[in-house]
Amino acid sequence: MRLGVLDIGSNTVHLLLVDAHYGAAPIPASKLKMPLRLAEHLTPDGRIDAAAVDELIGFIRQGQQLSEDKGATEVMVFATSAIREAGNGEEVLSRVRDETGVFIDVLSGEAEARMTFLAVRRWFGWSTGRLLVVDIGGGSLELASGVDEEPDVAVSLPLGAGRVTRSHLIGDPPTPDSLRELRRFVRAEIAAVTGRLLRVGEPSMAAATSKTFRQLARIAGAAPSTEGMYVRRSMSITDLTSLVNKLAGMTAAERTKLPGVSSARAGQLLAGAVVAESVMDLLDIKEFVICPWALREGMILHRMDRLTE
C-alpha cells in the first residue's frame, strides 16, 4: 500500500510518500518539502504568526493534492516541538483542521525519540545489540537506548540546533563568550540525563540521525548522498571536535561553501556541532554511525505494525 507522512518540524515541513508492506523496507515513492522554519515565526509572546500558518495550510493542501495524484491510501500528519510549544498551538491545529480537514497529531518529545529509535533499530537490525540513538532537530534533541525495538529509556531535551542558535549565539561568526555560554548550557542539560542513559547499559553501537548529523559527517569526509543510502557513513569524536573549532571561526556564508551544507542550515550548524560533540563526550561515544532512517520512517513502520494486529 502507498502511505504518506507529513512531518511539520521546526525547520521544514516534509511530505514523504512510500510503498510500504509489512516485513519489508518502505520504498520512497515521492516527496515534497518546504523550509517553513516555524520556530522563527514566533511573536514576542510565543505564538506562531498568521503568515506562517497561511504557508503551512498552503503546503498541506499541496501535500493533499500530491498524495491523491500519487495514489496514497493514507497520510499521517504529525507535528513536533514548534507547534507543541507554541502559545497558540491549539489554535493552529484548529485552523488547519477547519480549512483542510486534516487532524495533526502532536508528538511528545519522548514519542519522537521512540519512533526514531524504532526506525534505526529496523535499519541496523538485532546484531547491533544495545543501541543508542541520537537525533538533533531544529527545536529539540532526542536520545534513546535499548536492546529491543522499544527503547529502555527515551528522553527529549530543548537543544535543537535552531533553538540554541537563536537563544545563545551572538554574531556572525559568533563571539567566543556566546559560544562558551552555549557550550556550558548544552552540557548542563545533557549531563542531567546521562545517568538515565548509562544505567541501562553501555551501547554496542551509537547511531545518529537528522540533517544536522548528515551534514557534519559529510564535512568530516563521509560519502555524499549521490553514492546511495547503503554506504556506511560515520563520524568520530576527533572529527567533531575539529569541526566545532573550524565552524566557530566561519560566517554562515562561509559555511555554505563546505561540502553538503545548505544555506538554510548553515547558520545553525555550529550549534548542532556543539550539541553533537557534547553528547559524544558526556556519554563517552567514540563514533557515531549515520542512519538514513529517522522519525518519518519510524512512524510508517509503527503504522504498518498496527495494521497487522
C-alpha positions as CSV (number, residue, x, y, z in Angstrom):
1,M,0.0,0.0,0.0
2,R,1.1,3.6,-0.5
3,L,1.4,5.5,2.7
4,G,2.4,9.1,3.4
5,V,3.8,11.0,6.4
6,L,3.6,14.8,6.6
7,D,6.1,16.0,9.2
8,I,5.7,19.5,10.5
9,G,9.0,20.2,12.1
10,S,10.8,23.3,13.4
11,N,12.9,23.8,10.3
12,T,10.9,22.2,7.5
13,V,7.6,20.8,6.5
14,H,8.2,17.5,4.7
15,L,5.8,15.1,2.9
16,L,7.2,11.6,2.2
17,L,5.2,9.0,0.2
18,V,6.3,5.4,0.4
19,D,5.3,2.0,-0.8
20,A,5.0,0.0,2.4
21,H,4.4,-3.6,3.1
22,Y,4.6,-5.5,6.4
23,G,8.0,-7.1,6.8
24,A,9.6,-5.1,4.0
25,A,11.5,-1.8,3.9
26,P,9.4,1.2,2.9
27,I,10.4,2.3,-0.6
28,P,10.3,6.1,-1.3
29,A,7.8,7.0,-4.0
30,S,7.6,10.8,-3.9
31,K,8.4,13.7,-1.6
32,L,7.7,17.4,-1.1
33,K,9.3,19.8,1.4
34,M,9.3,23.5,2.3
35,P,11.8,25.3,4.6
36,L,9.0,27.0,6.6
37,R,11.0,27.4,9.9
38,L,8.0,27.7,12.2
39,A,10.2,28.4,15.2
40,E,11.4,31.6,13.6
41,H,7.8,32.8,13.1
42,L,7.1,33.3,16.8
43,T,5.6,36.6,18.1
44,P,7.1,38.0,21.3
45,D,4.5,36.1,23.3
46,G,5.5,32.8,21.8
47,R,2.7,32.5,19.2
48,I,3.1,31.3,15.6
49,D,2.3,34.3,13.4
50,A,-0.6,34.2,10.9
51,A,1.7,34.3,7.8
52,A,3.4,31.1,8.9
53,V,0.1,29.4,9.4
54,D,-1.1,30.5,6.0
55,E,2.1,29.0,4.4
56,L,1.6,25.8,6.4
57,I,-2.0,25.4,5.2
58,G,-0.9,26.1,1.7
59,F,1.7,23.3,1.9
60,I,-0.8,20.9,3.4
61,R,-3.1,21.5,0.5
62,Q,-0.2,20.8,-1.9
63,G,0.5,17.7,0.0
64,Q,-3.1,16.5,-0.2
65,Q,-3.1,17.0,-3.9
66,L,0.2,15.2,-4.4
67,S,-0.9,12.3,-2.2
68,E,-4.1,12.0,-4.2
69,D,-2.3,12.2,-7.5
70,K,0.2,9.5,-6.4
71,G,-2.4,7.1,-5.1
72,A,-1.7,7.3,-1.4
73,T,-4.4,5.5,0.7
74,E,-3.4,7.2,3.9
75,V,-1.4,10.2,5.0
76,M,-0.3,10.6,8.7
77,V,0.2,14.2,9.7
78,F,2.2,15.0,12.8
79,A,4.0,17.9,14.4
80,T,6.9,18.2,16.7
81,S,8.3,20.9,19.0
82,A,7.4,24.1,17.1
83,I,3.7,23.5,17.4
84,R,3.9,21.5,20.6
85,E,5.4,24.5,22.4
86,A,3.7,27.4,20.6
87,G,1.4,29.5,22.8
88,N,-1.3,29.2,20.2
89,G,-0.7,25.6,19.2
90,E,-4.3,24.6,19.7
91,E,-5.5,27.5,17.6
92,V,-3.1,26.5,14.8
93,L,-4.4,22.9,14.9
94,S,-8.0,24.1,14.9
95,R,-7.5,26.4,11.9
96,V,-5.7,23.7,9.9
97,R,-8.5,21.2,10.7
98,D,-11.2,23.7,9.7
99,E,-9.5,24.8,6.4
100,T,-8.1,21.4,5.2
101,G,-9.9,18.7,7.1
102,V,-6.5,17.5,8.4
103,F,-6.1,16.4,12.0
104,I,-2.5,17.0,13.1
105,D,-1.1,14.6,15.7
106,V,1.3,16.5,18.0
107,L,4.0,14.1,19.2
108,S,5.6,14.4,22.6
109,G,9.4,14.6,22.7
110,E,9.5,11.1,24.2
111,A,7.3,9.8,21.4
112,E,9.7,11.3,18.8
113,A,12.6,9.6,20.5
114,R,10.8,6.2,20.5
115,M,9.6,6.4,16.9
116,T,13.1,7.4,15.7
117,F,14.6,4.5,17.7
118,L,12.3,2.0,16.1
119,A,13.4,3.2,12.6
120,V,17.1,3.0,13.5
121,R,16.7,-0.5,15.1
122,R,15.0,-1.8,12.0
123,W,17.7,-0.3,9.8
124,F,20.6,-1.8,11.6
125,G,19.0,-5.0,13.0
126,W,19.3,-7.0,16.1
127,S,23.0,-7.8,15.6
128,T,23.9,-4.3,16.8
129,G,23.0,-5.3,20.4
130,R,22.3,-2.4,22.7
131,L,21.7,0.7,20.5
132,L,21.9,4.3,21.4
133,V,20.1,6.7,19.0
134,V,20.7,10.5,18.9
135,D,18.6,12.9,16.8
136,I,19.2,16.7,16.7
137,G,16.2,18.5,15.2
138,G,15.6,22.2,14.9
139,G,13.8,22.5,18.2
140,S,14.9,19.5,20.3
141,L,17.4,16.8,20.9
142,E,16.2,13.2,21.3
143,L,18.1,10.3,22.8
144,A,17.1,6.7,23.3
145,S,18.8,3.5,24.3
146,G,17.6,-0.1,24.2
147,V,18.2,-3.7,23.1
148,D,14.7,-4.3,21.6
149,E,12.5,-2.2,19.3
150,E,11.1,-0.4,22.3
151,P,13.8,1.6,24.0
152,D,14.5,1.2,27.7
153,V,14.9,4.9,28.0
154,A,13.8,7.8,25.8
155,V,14.3,11.5,26.5
156,S,13.9,14.8,24.8
157,L,15.8,18.0,25.6
158,P,15.3,21.6,24.4
159,L,18.6,21.5,22.5
160,G,17.6,21.7,18.8
161,A,20.2,23.3,16.6
162,G,17.9,26.2,15.6
163,R,16.6,26.8,19.1
164,V,20.0,27.1,20.8
165,T,21.4,29.2,17.9
166,R,18.7,31.8,18.4
167,S,19.0,31.7,22.2
168,H,22.7,31.7,22.7
169,L,24.9,32.5,19.7
170,I,25.6,36.2,19.1
171,G,27.4,37.5,16.0
172,D,28.5,36.0,12.7
173,P,30.8,34.4,13.4
174,P,29.6,34.1,17.0
175,T,31.5,35.8,19.8
176,P,33.8,33.5,21.9
177,D,31.8,34.4,25.0
178,S,28.5,33.4,23.5
179,L,29.9,30.1,22.2
180,R,31.3,29.4,25.7
181,E,27.9,30.1,27.3
182,L,26.2,27.8,24.7
183,R,28.6,25.0,25.4
184,R,28.1,25.4,29.2
185,F,24.3,25.4,28.8
186,V,24.2,22.4,26.5
187,R,26.5,20.3,28.6
188,A,24.5,21.0,31.8
189,E,21.2,19.9,30.1
190,I,22.7,16.7,28.7
191,A,24.6,15.9,32.0
192,A,21.2,15.9,33.8
193,V,20.0,12.9,31.8
194,T,23.3,10.9,31.2
195,G,22.7,8.8,34.3
196,R,19.4,7.5,33.0
197,L,21.0,6.6,29.7
198,L,24.1,5.0,31.2
199,R,22.3,3.0,33.9
200,V,20.5,0.8,31.3
201,G,23.9,-0.3,29.9
202,E,26.7,0.7,27.6
203,P,25.7,0.7,23.9
204,S,27.3,-1.6,21.4
205,M,26.5,1.0,18.7
206,A,25.8,4.7,18.7
207,A,23.7,5.9,15.8
208,A,22.9,9.4,14.7
209,T,20.0,10.6,12.5
210,S,18.9,14.0,11.1
211,K,20.1,16.5,8.6
212,T,22.5,18.1,11.1
213,F,24.4,14.9,11.6
214,R,24.4,14.1,7.9
215,Q,25.9,17.5,7.1
216,L,28.5,17.2,9.8
217,A,29.6,13.8,8.7
218,R,29.8,14.9,5.1
219,I,32.1,17.8,6.1
220,A,34.2,15.3,8.0
221,G,34.7,13.2,4.8
222,A,31.6,10.8,4.7
223,A,30.4,9.8,1.3
224,P,28.0,12.2,-0.5
225,S,24.3,11.4,-0.9
226,T,24.8,10.6,-4.6
227,E,26.6,7.3,-3.5
228,G,23.3,6.0,-2.1
229,M,21.8,5.3,1.3
230,Y,23.5,1.9,1.9
231,V,27.1,3.3,2.1
232,R,28.4,3.3,5.6
233,R,28.8,6.8,6.9
234,S,30.3,7.6,10.3
235,M,31.9,10.4,12.3
236,S,34.4,10.3,15.2
237,I,34.6,12.4,18.3
238,T,38.0,13.6,17.0
239,D,36.4,14.7,13.7
240,L,33.6,16.5,15.6
241,T,35.9,18.4,17.9
242,S,37.9,19.7,15.0
243,L,34.7,20.7,13.2
244,V,33.5,22.7,16.2
245,N,36.7,24.7,16.2
246,K,36.6,25.2,12.4
247,L,32.9,26.2,12.2
248,A,33.3,28.6,15.2
249,G,35.6,30.9,13.1
250,M,33.4,30.9,10.0
251,T,30.5,33.1,9.0
252,A,27.2,31.4,7.9
253,A,28.0,32.4,4.3
254,E,31.4,30.7,4.5
255,R,29.9,27.5,5.9
256,T,27.7,27.1,2.8
257,K,30.9,26.5,0.8
258,L,31.6,23.4,2.8
259,P,30.6,20.0,1.2
260,G,27.0,19.1,1.8
261,V,26.0,22.3,3.7
262,S,22.8,24.1,2.6
263,S,22.3,27.8,3.0
264,A,19.1,27.0,5.1
265,R,21.2,25.1,7.7
266,A,24.5,26.9,7.7
267,G,23.5,29.4,10.4
268,Q,22.7,26.7,12.9
269,L,25.4,24.1,12.0
270,L,27.8,25.3,14.7
271,A,25.2,24.9,17.4
272,G,24.4,21.5,16.1
273,A,28.0,20.5,16.2
274,V,28.3,21.7,19.8
275,V,25.3,19.6,20.8
276,A,26.7,16.6,19.0
277,E,30.1,16.9,20.5
278,S,28.7,17.3,24.0
279,V,26.6,14.1,23.6
280,M,29.6,12.2,22.5
281,D,31.9,13.5,25.2
282,L,29.5,13.1,28.1
283,L,28.3,9.6,27.0
284,D,31.9,8.6,26.1
285,I,31.0,7.8,22.5
286,K,33.9,7.4,20.2
287,E,32.0,7.2,16.9
288,F,28.5,7.8,15.5
289,V,27.2,5.7,12.6
290,I,24.8,7.7,10.5
291,C,21.4,6.2,9.9
292,P,19.4,7.3,6.8
293,W,16.1,6.4,8.5
294,A,14.6,8.6,11.3
295,L,11.3,9.8,12.6
296,R,9.2,9.7,9.4
297,E,10.2,6.1,8.7
298,G,9.6,5.1,12.3
299,M,6.0,6.5,12.0
300,I,5.5,4.4,8.9
301,L,6.9,1.2,10.4
302,H,4.8,1.7,13.5
303,R,1.7,2.1,11.4
304,M,2.4,-1.0,9.4
305,D,2.9,-3.0,12.6
306,R,-0.5,-1.8,13.9
307,L,-2.3,-2.8,10.6
308,T,-1.2,-6.4,11.1
309,E,-2.5,-6.6,14.7
